[in-house]
Amino acid sequence: MDKLSFHDPLFRTYAIAASIMVLKALTMSWLTVVRMMQVRGGFRSPEDIKKTILNPHPNSEQLAPNEYVDRIRRIQLNDLENLPFFLVAGFLFILTEPSIALTQWLLYGYVVSRL
């Protein structure tokens, strides 16, 4: 069970990489909202165009696709599809006790490629 403690550099590397990926996925959700508010469009459902403080002049054109918003939405969906596999594969990988250099290279390399 010592493998699953922060004293183990392999687990620490995994925990850091996994935390960064989860934070990125959460950040993309908020970035999607920010972009929708910037362009006042790109909404997905009719409930999104209700009159609120943030949307004082709603109209049906706000439901039209907006490439500026959809790009972030596609990135977010891709992250959500791949994140569970990364978390499981990374966890199983560190249980095989690879070298710390290989672990850091693979896990941090994946994280950098996704940022």
N, CA, C and O of each residue as an XYZ file, in Angstrom:
460
protein
N       0.812     -1.203      0.000
C       0.000      0.000      0.000
C       0.852      1.263      0.000
O       0.334      2.367     -0.162
N       2.164      1.097      0.182
C       3.038      2.263      0.131
C       3.092      2.871     -1.259
O       3.494      4.023     -1.428
N       2.683      2.086     -2.258
C       2.667      2.603     -3.622
C       1.657      3.738     -3.766
O       1.824      4.606     -4.623
N       0.626      3.743     -2.950
C      -0.448      4.724     -3.076
C      -0.343      5.817     -2.022
O      -1.345      6.222     -1.431
N       0.861      6.284     -1.794
C       1.048      7.393     -0.868
C       1.860      8.478     -1.574
O       2.538      8.217     -2.568
N       1.780      9.664     -1.057
C       2.513     10.767     -1.674
C       4.010     10.694     -1.385
O       4.777     11.518     -1.884
N       4.427      9.725     -0.592
C       5.857      9.501     -0.382
C       6.466      8.796     -1.586
O       7.673      8.877     -1.810
N       5.638      8.107     -2.359
C       6.093      7.412     -3.561
C       6.136      8.405     -4.722
O       5.108      8.988     -5.069
N       7.317      8.607     -5.332
C       7.409      9.585     -6.433
C       6.545      9.214     -7.645
O       6.099     10.103     -8.371
N       6.303      7.927     -7.874
C       5.444      7.528     -8.990
C       4.011      7.986     -8.762
O       3.383      8.551     -9.657
N       3.502      7.741     -7.571
C       2.132      8.157     -7.261
C       2.024      9.676     -7.244
O       1.025     10.234     -7.697
N       3.038     10.339     -6.728
C       3.037     11.798     -6.703
C       2.988     12.361     -8.125
O       2.262     13.319     -8.393
N       3.757     11.767     -9.028
C       3.746     12.188    -10.438
C       2.360     11.985    -11.042
O       1.838     12.863    -11.729
N       1.775     10.826    -10.782
C       0.429     10.548    -11.293
C      -0.582     11.549    -10.720
O      -1.407     12.086    -11.458
N      -0.520     11.796     -9.426
C      -1.471     12.705     -8.785
C      -1.367     14.113     -9.362
O      -2.384     14.772     -9.578
N      -0.160     14.573     -9.611
C       0.030     15.909    -10.190
C      -0.540     15.957    -11.602
O      -1.284     16.877    -11.943
N      -0.191     14.967    -12.427
C      -0.676     14.937    -13.815
C      -2.202     14.822    -13.854
O      -2.855     15.515    -14.634
N      -2.766     13.954    -13.019
C      -4.224     13.774    -12.994
C      -4.916     15.051    -12.530
O      -5.950     15.431    -13.078
N      -4.357     15.707    -11.533
C      -4.955     16.955    -11.033
C      -4.953     18.046    -12.095
O      -5.932     18.777    -12.249
N      -3.865     18.150    -12.815
C      -3.793     19.157    -13.884
C      -4.844     18.872    -14.949
O      -5.502     19.793    -15.432
N      -5.006     17.607    -15.319
C      -5.980     17.260    -16.354
C      -7.415     17.511    -15.879
O      -8.246     17.979    -16.658
N      -7.709     17.212    -14.636
C      -9.053     17.465    -14.114
C      -9.311     18.971    -14.045
O     -10.396     19.431    -14.400
N      -8.326     19.732    -13.594
C      -8.485     21.199    -13.544
C      -8.672     21.777    -14.941
O      -9.451     22.712    -15.128
N      -7.962     21.226    -15.921
C      -8.129     21.706    -17.296
C      -9.550     21.443    -17.782
O     -10.163     22.306    -18.411
N     -10.076     20.251    -17.490
C     -11.441     19.920    -17.915
C     -12.444     20.871    -17.267
O     -13.383     21.319    -17.924
N     -12.255     21.181    -15.993
C     -13.153     22.118    -15.313
C     -13.020     23.531    -15.876
O     -14.012     24.245    -16.024
N     -11.812     23.919    -16.182
C     -11.578     25.252    -16.742
C     -12.234     25.408    -18.103
O     -12.748     26.479    -18.427
N     -12.222     24.349    -18.901
C     -12.824     24.433    -20.231
C     -14.329     24.672    -20.136
O     -14.898     25.340    -20.999
N     -14.978     24.146    -19.114
C     -16.413     24.391    -18.926
C     -16.671     25.880    -18.735
O     -17.567     26.455    -19.353
N     -15.877     26.486    -17.876
C     -16.057     27.916    -17.620
C     -15.650     28.758    -18.820
O     -16.255     29.799    -19.077
N     -14.638     28.328    -19.553
C     -14.233     29.074    -20.750
C     -15.343     29.040    -21.796
O     -15.542     30.019    -22.514
N     -16.062     27.936    -21.890
C     -17.198     27.853    -22.800
C     -18.253     28.894    -22.421
O     -18.781     29.596    -23.283
N     -18.546     28.984    -21.147
C     -19.535     29.961    -20.670
C     -19.050     31.378    -20.946
O     -19.828     32.218    -21.396
N     -17.795     31.652    -20.686
C     -17.243     32.989    -20.927
C     -17.380     33.355    -22.395
O     -17.779     34.472    -22.723
N     -17.054     32.431    -23.271
C     -17.170     32.721    -24.707
C     -18.620     32.936    -25.127
O     -18.898     33.800    -25.959
N     -19.539     32.168    -24.570
C     -20.954     32.377    -24.899
C     -21.407     33.767    -24.452
O     -22.183     34.421    -25.148
N     -20.932     34.210    -23.312
C     -21.308     35.536    -22.815
C     -20.657     36.638    -23.642
O     -21.260     37.692    -23.847
N     -19.432     36.411    -24.119
C     -18.745     37.401    -24.941
C     -19.482     37.659    -26.251
O     -19.663     38.807    -26.657
N     -19.904     36.578    -26.907
C     -20.559     36.731    -28.209
C     -22.081     36.777    -28.088
O     -22.786     36.998    -29.073
N     -22.577     36.567    -26.868
C     -24.022     36.531    -26.607
C     -24.720     35.582    -27.581
O     -25.748     35.905    -28.175
N     -24.124     34.407    -27.720
C     -24.681     33.409    -28.618
C     -23.984     32.075    -28.466
O     -23.161     31.882    -27.572
N     -24.327     31.153    -29.358
C     -23.756     29.826    -29.312
C     -24.393     28.952    -28.247
O     -23.840     27.924    -27.856
N     -25.557     29.370    -27.784
C     -26.245     28.602    -26.746
C     -26.781     27.312    -27.352
O     -26.963     27.212    -28.565
N     -27.031     26.321    -26.491
C     -27.479     25.020    -26.982
C     -28.957     24.763    -26.805
O     -29.561     24.092    -27.641
N     -29.557     25.268    -25.756
C     -30.950     24.919    -25.488
C     -31.806     26.173    -25.319
O     -31.297     27.239    -24.969
N     -33.101     26.038    -25.569
C     -33.996     27.199    -25.451
C     -33.988     27.828    -24.053
O     -34.240     29.024    -23.911
N     -33.700     27.030    -23.026
C     -33.648     27.582    -21.676
C     -32.535     28.606    -21.531
O     -32.597     29.476    -20.662
N     -31.516     28.507    -22.378
C     -30.377     29.425    -22.303
C     -30.716     30.841    -22.757
O     -29.992     31.782    -22.433
N     -31.805     31.003    -23.501
C     -32.118     32.338    -24.005
C     -33.229     33.014    -23.217
O     -33.925     33.887    -23.737
N     -33.393     32.617    -21.976
C     -34.339     33.322    -21.118
C     -33.745     34.672    -20.721
O     -32.527     34.846    -20.682
N     -34.616     35.603    -20.434
C     -34.170     36.930    -20.039
C     -33.597     36.870    -18.618
O     -34.271     36.469    -17.669
N     -32.335     37.281    -18.508
C     -31.651     37.343    -17.220
C     -30.799     38.606    -17.178
O     -30.770     39.382    -18.133
N     -30.123     38.796    -16.082
C     -29.217     39.944    -15.966
C     -28.088     39.831    -16.984
O     -27.655     40.834    -17.550
N     -27.613     38.613    -17.217
C     -26.525     38.407    -18.168
C     -27.001     38.387    -19.620
O     -26.197     38.539    -20.540
N     -28.297     38.202    -19.827
C     -28.855     38.173    -21.180
C     -30.128     39.018    -21.204
O     -31.232     38.478    -21.256
N     -29.972     40.357    -21.164
C     -31.136     41.224    -21.054
C     -32.008     41.281    -22.316
O     -33.185     41.633    -22.232
N     -31.449     40.943    -23.473
C     -32.199     41.011    -24.732
C     -32.107     39.677    -25.469
O     -31.416     39.583    -26.483
N     -32.789     38.650    -24.977
C     -32.698     37.331    -25.622
C     -33.415     37.301    -26.975
O     -34.419     37.983    -27.184
N     -32.869     36.490    -27.883
C     -33.549     36.239    -29.154
C     -33.153     34.853    -29.656
O     -32.168     34.269    -29.205
N     -33.929     34.351    -30.582
C     -33.724     32.975    -31.060
C     -32.412     32.810    -31.834
O     -31.920     31.689    -31.965
N     -31.844     33.890    -32.342
C     -30.573     33.800    -33.069
C     -29.426     33.372    -32.153
O     -28.386     32.920    -32.633
N     -29.607     33.512    -30.855
C     -28.564     33.106    -29.917
C     -28.396     31.592    -29.871
O     -27.392     31.101    -29.354
N     -29.354     30.850    -30.398
C     -29.254     29.390    -30.450
C     -28.498     28.903    -31.681
O     -28.191     27.716    -31.794
N     -28.198     29.814    -32.599
C     -27.462     29.443    -33.810
C     -26.034     29.048    -33.440
O     -25.454     29.619    -32.516
N     -25.464     28.075    -34.152
C     -24.079     27.683    -33.863
C     -23.124     28.867    -34.033
O     -23.298     29.702    -34.920
N     -22.131     28.918    -33.179
C     -21.114     29.956    -33.228
C     -19.753     29.265    -33.158
O     -19.446     28.590    -32.176
N     -18.950     29.431    -34.188
C     -17.672     28.719    -34.280
C     -16.733     29.065    -33.123
O     -15.984     28.207    -32.656
N     -16.768     30.306    -32.663
C     -15.911     30.739    -31.552
C     -16.245     29.949    -30.284
O     -15.341     29.573    -29.539
N     -17.509     29.697    -30.035
C     -17.954     28.926    -28.869
C     -17.799     27.433    -29.127
O     -17.362     26.692    -28.247
N     -18.151     26.992    -30.320
C     -18.124     25.560    -30.626
C     -16.717     24.973    -30.598
O     -16.543     23.796    -30.284
N     -15.716     25.784    -30.923
C     -14.334     25.287    -30.862
C     -13.977     24.878    -29.440
O     -13.428     23.797    -29.228
N     -14.277     25.720    -28.474
C     -14.005     25.390    -27.073
C     -14.867     24.212    -26.630
O     -14.408     23.349    -25.882
N     -16.098     24.178    -27.085
C     -16.997     23.071    -26.719
C     -16.449     21.737    -27.232
O     -16.531     20.725    -26.536
N     -15.887     21.731    -28.450
C     -15.300     20.496    -28.997
C     -14.061     20.073    -28.204
O     -13.852     18.886    -27.956
N     -13.249     21.045    -27.813
C     -12.072     20.737    -26.995
C     -12.514     20.141    -25.665
O     -11.930     19.167    -25.190
N     -13.535     20.722    -25.073
C     -14.047     20.227    -23.793
C     -14.581     18.799    -23.935
O     -14.297     17.947    -23.093
N     -15.340     18.537    -24.975
C     -15.881     17.191    -25.186
C     -14.769     16.169    -25.401
O     -14.851     15.040    -24.916
N     -13.734     16.570    -26.125
C     -12.595     15.680    -26.336
C     -11.912     15.369    -25.007
O     -11.546     14.223    -24.747
N     -11.742     16.384    -24.173
C     -11.149     16.166    -22.848
C     -12.003     15.217    -22.022
O     -11.481     14.312    -21.370
N     -13.307     15.422    -22.049
C     -14.194     14.580    -21.246
C     -14.209     13.130    -21.737
O     -14.425     12.205    -20.954
N     -13.979     12.944    -23.028
C     -13.912     11.579    -23.569
C     -12.616     10.882    -23.165
O     -12.614      9.684    -22.882
N     -11.522     11.628    -23.137
C     -10.214     11.022    -22.910
C      -9.777     10.994    -21.456
O      -8.937     10.174    -21.087
N     -10.321     11.862    -20.627
C      -9.887     11.957    -19.238
C     -10.058     10.650    -18.452
O      -9.122     10.249    -17.760
N     -11.200      9.973    -18.526
C     -11.320      8.718    -17.768
C     -10.276      7.674    -18.177
O      -9.741      6.970    -17.321
N      -9.987      7.569    -19.459
C      -8.992      6.606    -19.923
C      -7.603      6.963    -19.410
O      -6.834      6.084    -19.020
N      -7.282      8.268    -19.411
C      -5.992      8.706    -18.892
C      -5.870      8.380    -17.409
O      -4.834      7.890    -16.960
N      -6.926      8.653    -16.649
C      -6.882      8.406    -15.209
C      -6.696      6.917    -14.909
O      -5.885      6.554    -14.056
N      -7.432      6.066    -15.596
C      -7.327      4.616    -15.356
C      -5.988      4.076    -15.863
O      -5.295      3.355    -15.145
N      -5.628      4.423    -17.091
C      -4.379      3.904    -17.666
C      -3.172      4.391    -16.879
O      -2.243      3.623    -16.629
N      -3.177      5.658    -16.489
C      -2.067      6.196    -15.703
C      -1.944      5.509    -14.359
O      -0.839      5.203    -13.910
N      -3.081      5.263    -13.712
C      -3.067      4.602    -12.414
C      -2.534      3.180    -12.531
O      -1.693      2.759    -11.737
N      -3.025      2.444    -13.520
C      -2.538      1.073    -13.713
C      -1.058      1.064    -14.090
O      -0.318      0.165    -13.690
N      -0.634      2.051    -14.849
C       0.766      2.145    -15.252
C       1.677      2.311    -14.047
O       2.704      1.639    -13.961
N       1.327      3.191    -13.115
C       2.219      3.396    -11.966
C       2.254      2.169    -11.051
O       3.222      1.971    -10.316
N       1.211      1.350    -11.094
C       1.221      0.132    -10.275
C       2.229     -0.902    -10.780
O       2.598     -1.821    -10.049
N       2.676     -0.750    -12.035
C       3.685     -1.668    -12.575
C       5.096     -1.281    -12.152
O       6.057     -1.972    -12.491
N       5.226     -0.193    -11.423
C       6.499      0.320    -10.916
C       7.534      0.566    -12.014
O       8.635      0.017    -11.962
N       7.188      1.390    -13.010
C       8.174      1.752    -14.030
C       9.192      2.724    -13.428
O       9.062      3.129    -12.273
N      10.184      3.087    -14.203
C      11.164      4.059    -13.710
C      10.489      5.424    -13.580
O       9.544      5.741    -14.302
N      10.991      6.206    -12.655
C      10.409      7.538    -12.429
C      10.589      8.422    -13.660
O       9.708      9.218    -13.984
N      11.719      8.290    -14.346
C      11.969      9.107    -15.543
C      10.947      8.791    -16.636
O      10.396      9.695    -17.265
N      10.701      7.501    -16.852
C       9.718      7.104    -17.866
C       8.323      7.582    -17.476
O       7.571      8.075    -18.316
N       7.987      7.435    -16.215
C       6.667      7.873    -15.731
C       6.478      9.364    -15.939
O       5.446      9.794    -16.456
N       7.454     10.148    -15.545
C       7.344     11.595    -15.717
C       7.282     11.965    -17.182
O       6.507     12.839    -17.569
N       8.085     11.316    -18.000
C       8.106     11.631    -19.417
C       6.743     11.335    -20.050
O       6.226     12.149    -20.815
N       6.165     10.179    -19.736
C       4.893      9.806    -20.344
C       3.713     10.617    -19.797
O       2.922     11.155    -20.572
N       3.591     10.707    -18.480
C       2.432     11.395    -17.902
C       2.501     12.905    -18.130
O       1.518     13.512    -18.555
N       3.640     13.506    -17.853
C       3.752     14.948    -18.081
C       3.742     15.270    -19.570
O       3.254     16.325    -19.976
N       4.278     14.368    -20.385
C       4.216     14.568    -21.837
C       2.796     14.591    -22.341
O       2.446     15.399    -23.201
N       1.976     13.704    -21.806
C       0.550     13.692    -22.177
C      -0.130     14.986    -21.752
O      -0.893     15.583    -22.511
N       0.156     15.405    -20.534
C      -0.458     16.646    -20.021
C      -0.067     17.824    -20.903
O      -0.926     18.616    -21.290
N       1.201     17.949    -21.221
C       1.660     19.068    -22.065
C       1.016     19.005    -23.447
O       0.661     20.039    -24.013
N       0.863     17.805    -23.992
C       0.252     17.689    -25.318
C      -1.217     18.097    -25.322
O      -1.744     18.486    -26.365
N      -1.892     18.015    -24.163
C      -3.297     18.370    -24.065
C      -3.508     19.847    -23.732
O      -4.613     20.364    -23.893
N      -2.467     20.523    -23.274
C      -2.613     21.940    -22.950
C      -2.428     22.745    -24.200
O      -2.509     23.972    -24.161
